[in-house]
Amino acid sequence: MRKFLIAGNWKMNTTAASGAELAGAVAAQAGELSAVDLLVCPPSVYLAGVKAAIGDANVALGAQNMYHEASGAFTGEVSADMLKDVGCTHVILGHSERRHILGETDEDINKKTKAALAAGLIPVVCVGELLEEREAGKTAEVIQTQFDGSLAGLTAEQVAGTVIAYEPVWAIGTGKVATPEQAEEVHADLRKLIAERYNAATAEAVRILYGGSVKPDNATELLGQDDVDGALIGGASLKAADFVAIAKAGVELSK
């Protein structure tokens, strides 16, 4: 059984003080949540402070983005090695907000994914369809295109070391949420796609997270689906009690 990964994407929220307080509150309860993996992804300017607040607790640190070059004249960007230097083990790549607001392409995400893996970071690669794409019956086509483009050229071993997050764009921050059946359908299709592109063992190894208005009251049902291996949580990750409650749903399902 794949171990649940419960990840918090704080997006452009918190201050140095509130971020450290939030991380500390999660870390304080991490001991009783060891049946699942925990990950928090604060804004890049607070990564070092959050790492200090986590201390030795069983909570991993991730960034929300990175650049594909190792160093150089790229004003405002951060590299994989910089992220590792402040304690990151993961990095979110290709979030829908970066795709649709900031114009990132599958090619951009592919370069970043390769750079992250080369540096020893675990990429959390996001895929997901717009509402009009779902209504047009194009969900599977969109997901396949994003998967193939974002993970192009990766070996089976690299894919096995990558986390994929399915985030229906229409369910992010809207209060709307995919039904457990809708989430499972896309997750199962993704796993089938991995098996087709690589092999069954790789498909079984990859953790596929669901993201899109995950809250304590829907976590058990969503995480209870066969191919849902965790959650990438936005708004609910900004409250330690909510984030921990979602993690506890994973712990109960792991028994």
C-alpha positions as CSV (number, residue, x, y, z in Angstrom):
1,M,0.0,0.0,0.0
2,R,1.3,3.5,-0.9
3,K,1.8,5.7,2.1
4,F,-0.4,8.8,2.1
5,L,1.2,12.1,1.4
6,I,-0.6,15.0,3.0
7,A,0.8,18.2,1.5
8,G,0.0,21.8,2.3
9,N,0.4,24.5,-0.4
10,W,0.4,27.8,1.5
11,K,0.5,29.8,-1.8
12,M,1.1,33.5,-1.3
13,N,0.0,33.6,2.3
14,T,1.4,33.9,5.9
15,T,4.1,36.2,7.3
16,A,7.4,35.1,8.8
17,A,5.8,34.9,12.3
18,S,2.5,33.3,11.3
19,G,4.2,30.8,9.0
20,A,6.5,29.7,11.8
21,E,3.6,29.4,14.2
22,L,1.6,27.3,11.7
23,A,4.6,25.0,11.0
24,G,5.3,24.7,14.7
25,A,1.7,23.7,15.4
26,V,1.8,21.0,12.7
27,A,5.2,19.8,13.9
28,A,3.9,19.5,17.4
29,Q,1.4,16.9,16.3
30,A,3.5,15.1,13.7
31,G,4.5,12.3,16.1
32,E,0.9,10.9,16.2
33,L,0.7,11.2,12.4
34,S,3.6,9.0,11.5
35,A,1.4,6.6,9.4
36,V,1.3,9.3,6.8
37,D,3.9,11.6,5.2
38,L,3.5,15.3,5.9
39,L,4.7,18.1,3.7
40,V,4.4,21.9,4.0
41,C,5.2,24.3,1.2
42,P,5.4,28.0,2.3
43,P,6.4,31.0,0.2
44,S,10.1,30.8,-0.7
45,V,11.0,33.8,1.4
46,Y,9.9,31.9,4.5
47,L,11.4,28.5,3.8
48,A,14.3,28.8,6.1
49,G,12.1,30.1,9.0
50,V,9.6,27.3,8.5
51,K,12.4,24.7,8.4
52,A,13.6,26.1,11.8
53,A,10.1,25.9,13.2
54,I,9.7,22.3,12.1
55,G,12.9,21.3,13.7
56,D,13.4,17.5,13.9
57,A,9.7,16.7,13.5
58,N,8.5,14.3,10.8
59,V,7.4,17.1,8.5
60,A,9.0,17.6,5.1
61,L,9.6,21.0,3.5
62,G,8.7,21.9,0.0
63,A,8.9,24.9,-2.3
64,Q,6.1,26.1,-4.5
65,N,8.2,26.6,-7.6
66,M,11.8,26.8,-9.0
67,Y,13.7,27.6,-12.1
68,H,15.3,25.0,-14.3
69,E,18.8,26.6,-14.5
70,A,21.4,25.9,-11.8
71,S,22.5,29.5,-11.4
72,G,23.1,32.7,-13.4
73,A,21.5,36.0,-14.4
74,F,17.9,35.0,-13.7
75,T,16.6,37.8,-11.5
76,G,14.0,36.8,-9.1
77,E,14.3,33.0,-9.6
78,V,15.5,30.3,-7.3
79,S,17.3,27.1,-8.2
80,A,17.0,23.5,-7.0
81,D,20.3,23.7,-5.1
82,M,19.1,26.9,-3.3
83,L,16.0,25.0,-2.2
84,K,18.0,22.1,-1.0
85,D,20.3,24.5,0.8
86,V,17.5,25.7,3.0
87,G,16.2,22.2,3.7
88,C,13.7,21.4,1.0
89,T,13.1,17.9,-0.1
90,H,10.1,18.6,-2.5
91,V,9.0,21.2,-5.0
92,I,5.6,21.8,-6.5
93,L,5.8,22.2,-10.2
94,G,3.1,23.1,-12.8
95,H,0.4,24.2,-10.4
96,S,-2.6,25.4,-12.3
97,E,-2.2,28.9,-11.0
98,R,1.3,28.9,-12.6
99,R,-0.1,27.4,-15.8
100,H,-3.1,29.6,-16.2
101,I,-2.2,32.8,-14.5
102,L,1.6,33.0,-15.2
103,G,1.5,31.2,-18.5
104,E,3.8,28.2,-17.8
105,T,3.8,25.5,-20.5
106,D,4.3,21.8,-20.3
107,E,7.8,22.4,-21.8
108,D,8.6,24.8,-18.9
109,I,7.4,22.3,-16.3
110,N,9.3,19.5,-18.0
111,K,12.6,21.4,-17.8
112,K,11.9,22.2,-14.1
113,T,11.0,18.6,-13.3
114,K,14.2,17.3,-14.9
115,A,16.3,19.9,-13.0
116,A,14.5,19.0,-9.7
117,L,15.2,15.3,-10.1
118,A,18.8,15.9,-11.2
119,A,19.3,17.8,-8.0
120,G,17.7,15.2,-5.8
121,L,14.4,17.0,-5.1
122,I,11.1,15.2,-5.3
123,P,8.8,17.0,-7.8
124,V,5.1,17.3,-7.1
125,V,3.9,17.7,-10.7
126,C,0.3,19.1,-11.1
127,V,-2.1,18.3,-13.8
128,G,-5.8,19.3,-14.2
129,E,-8.5,20.5,-16.5
130,L,-10.5,23.7,-16.7
131,L,-14.3,23.7,-16.2
132,E,-15.0,24.2,-19.9
133,E,-12.6,21.3,-20.7
134,R,-14.5,19.0,-18.3
135,E,-17.9,20.1,-19.7
136,A,-16.6,19.4,-23.2
137,G,-15.6,15.9,-22.2
138,K,-11.9,16.6,-22.7
139,T,-10.7,15.8,-19.2
140,A,-8.8,12.6,-20.2
141,E,-7.3,14.3,-23.2
142,V,-6.1,17.3,-21.2
143,I,-4.6,15.2,-18.5
144,Q,-2.8,13.0,-20.9
145,T,-1.3,16.0,-22.8
146,Q,-0.1,17.6,-19.6
147,F,1.3,14.3,-18.3
148,D,3.2,13.5,-21.5
149,G,4.5,17.0,-21.9
150,S,5.4,17.7,-18.3
151,L,7.2,14.3,-17.8
152,A,8.7,13.9,-21.3
153,G,12.0,12.1,-21.4
154,L,11.9,10.8,-17.8
155,T,12.9,7.2,-17.1
156,A,10.7,4.8,-15.2
157,E,12.9,5.2,-12.1
158,Q,12.5,9.0,-12.3
159,V,8.7,8.8,-12.7
160,A,8.5,6.4,-9.7
161,G,10.3,9.1,-7.7
162,T,7.9,11.8,-8.8
163,V,4.6,12.7,-7.1
164,I,1.6,13.6,-9.4
165,A,-1.2,15.9,-8.2
166,Y,-4.5,15.9,-9.9
167,E,-6.1,19.3,-9.4
168,P,-9.3,20.0,-11.4
169,V,-8.9,23.8,-11.9
170,W,-12.6,24.4,-11.4
171,A,-12.3,23.0,-7.8
172,I,-9.3,25.0,-6.6
173,G,-10.3,27.7,-4.1
174,T,-13.9,27.7,-5.3
175,G,-15.4,25.6,-2.6
176,K,-16.4,23.1,-5.4
177,V,-14.9,19.7,-5.1
178,A,-14.8,16.8,-7.5
179,T,-16.9,13.9,-6.2
180,P,-14.9,11.0,-4.9
181,E,-16.0,9.1,-8.0
182,Q,-14.7,11.9,-10.3
183,A,-11.4,12.0,-8.5
184,E,-11.0,8.3,-8.6
185,E,-11.8,8.1,-12.3
186,V,-9.0,10.5,-13.2
187,H,-6.5,9.0,-10.7
188,A,-7.2,5.5,-12.1
189,D,-6.7,6.8,-15.7
190,L,-3.4,8.4,-14.7
191,R,-2.2,5.2,-13.2
192,K,-3.2,3.3,-16.3
193,L,-1.4,5.9,-18.4
194,I,1.8,5.4,-16.3
195,A,1.5,1.7,-16.8
196,E,1.2,2.2,-20.6
197,R,4.0,4.7,-20.9
198,Y,6.3,2.8,-18.5
199,N,5.3,-0.4,-16.7
200,A,2.9,-1.7,-14.0
201,A,5.5,-1.6,-11.2
202,T,6.1,2.1,-11.8
203,A,2.4,2.8,-11.9
204,E,2.0,1.1,-8.6
205,A,4.8,3.1,-7.0
206,V,3.7,6.6,-8.0
207,R,1.7,8.5,-5.5
208,I,-1.1,10.5,-7.0
209,L,-2.6,13.3,-4.9
210,Y,-5.9,14.9,-5.2
211,G,-6.1,18.7,-4.8
212,G,-9.1,20.9,-5.0
213,S,-11.0,22.2,-1.9
214,V,-9.9,19.3,0.3
215,K,-11.3,19.9,3.8
216,P,-11.6,17.8,7.0
217,D,-15.3,17.0,6.2
218,N,-14.5,15.5,2.8
219,A,-11.0,14.1,3.4
220,T,-12.0,10.6,4.4
221,E,-14.2,10.0,1.4
222,L,-11.6,11.4,-1.0
223,L,-8.6,9.6,0.5
224,G,-10.7,6.4,0.7
225,Q,-10.6,6.0,-3.1
226,D,-8.3,3.2,-4.3
227,D,-6.0,5.4,-6.5
228,V,-6.0,8.5,-4.3
229,D,-2.7,8.5,-2.4
230,G,-3.0,11.8,-0.5
231,A,-4.0,15.4,-0.9
232,L,-2.4,18.7,-2.0
233,I,-4.3,21.1,0.2
234,G,-4.6,24.9,-0.3
235,G,-6.8,26.9,2.0
236,A,-7.3,24.2,4.7
237,S,-3.5,23.9,5.1
238,L,-3.4,27.5,6.5
239,K,-5.1,26.3,9.7
240,A,-3.1,23.7,11.6
241,A,-6.3,22.1,13.0
242,D,-7.7,21.5,9.6
243,F,-4.5,20.3,8.1
244,V,-4.0,17.9,11.0
245,A,-7.6,16.7,10.8
246,I,-7.1,15.8,7.1
247,A,-3.8,14.0,8.0
248,K,-5.7,12.1,10.7
249,A,-8.2,10.9,8.1
250,G,-5.3,9.4,6.3
251,V,-3.9,7.8,9.4
252,E,-7.3,6.1,10.1
253,L,-7.5,4.8,6.5
254,S,-4.0,3.4,6.8
255,K,-4.9,1.1,9.7
